[in-house]
């Protein structure tokens, strides 16, 4: 197995591992909408039903795009920003009682770490096993076909 094949396989695993939490949490918001909205309200988010809807659409949509490797760089950037925002909005351990503080501390830094993984994907791209690569190859093939047709 070549080093580029190993790199591409690792990028596929990386995308999948980063995406799975978003798909699961988006699905949880969808199937437990009242509880998710209540949580949003409890942390002071205005219009909790509206923001729960936005969050579940983003988490499911971006999570599936990441799994497929579609629009990887822009989606990764948005997911990094989302992870940072949710760390500060939802896991502000510095304002929590000591009993729950450690759990929120872990959640906060988990989100920060996830953002770092997404920022790495912004610059590395999705790897060969992705829709981005497939779409790029199709564009290249069409360009070659158009050039061949104009030369004949």
ABEGO torsion letter per residue (X at the ends): XBAAAAAAAAAAAAAAAAAAAAAAAAAAAAABAAAAAAAAAAAGBBGAAAAAAAAAAAAAAAAAAAAAGBGAAAAAAAAAAAAAAAAAAAABAAABBAAAAAAAAAAAAAAAAAAAAAAAAAAAEAEABBAAAAAAAAAAAAAAAAAAAAAX
